[in-house]
Amino acid sequence: MVRNYITLRGERLDVTQAEVDMGAPFGGAVSTMSDVNTFFGALFRGDLVSDASVNEMKKIGSSFPDYGLGIRRDERS
């Protein structure tokens, strides 16, 4: 677990939140943007799984309209 601290009125406070969040697999993941970019670059190039698997991951399901198999669609960017 990664600990998080803030200083409030001169006092150091531990503001770490529990990693229990239903439906949120990121609870224990710690990474850099460079690592994330390297991972997704390799994933979408087909270096990690087959092209067929990547295509299945990108299909958006009807049960969860914004989610595929491990990939979430975000249209903000």
N, C-alpha and C positions, 0 to 999 in steps of 0.2 A: 504494500500500500504506500502511496506517495502522501506524505504529510504536507499540509498547507497551513501557513501561518500569516497573520496580519499583526500590525502594531496599532493599537487603539488607545489613545490617551496615555502613551508611554508604556503600555502593557502588551507583551507578546502573547497573542492568543492562538491556540490551535483550532483552526476552522475546518479541519478534515471532515469530510462527509463519508458516511458508510458507503461501501461499494455495492450496496444491494439496491438495485433498481430494476424491477421486472421489465423484461423486454429490452434491456440496455446492455449489450455484451461488452461495452467499452470499459466496464468497471475497473479492470486491472491493466489496461493497455496504456503504456507510456511510450511515446515516440516523438521524433522530430518531424517537421514538415518535409525535410529532405528524404527521410526514410519512407514516409507515406507516399511521396511522389515516386520514389523508386519502386515501391511495391505496386502501386496502381499502374505505372508504366509497364512493368513486367507482366502484370495480370492482363492488361488489355492488348499487349503485343502477342499474347499466347505463350509466354515463356513459363508460366506456372501451371496452367491447365489448358485443355484443348480449346480450340475456337468454338466448338459446339457447346462446351461448358460455359464459356464466357457469354455466348448468345443466350443460353438459358438463364444465366444470372441477370442479364439485362432485361428479360421479359418482366413486365409489370403485372402482378397478379390482381385478381378481382377481390380477394379477401382483404388485402392491404394495398389500396390503390397506388401508393407511392413507393412500394417496395418490390424488389425482385429477390432473387436468392442471394442475399448478403449484400445487395447494393440498393441504396435509396436514391430516388430521383429528387433533385433539388433544382428548381427552375429559377432560383434567385440570381444566378450568375449567367 
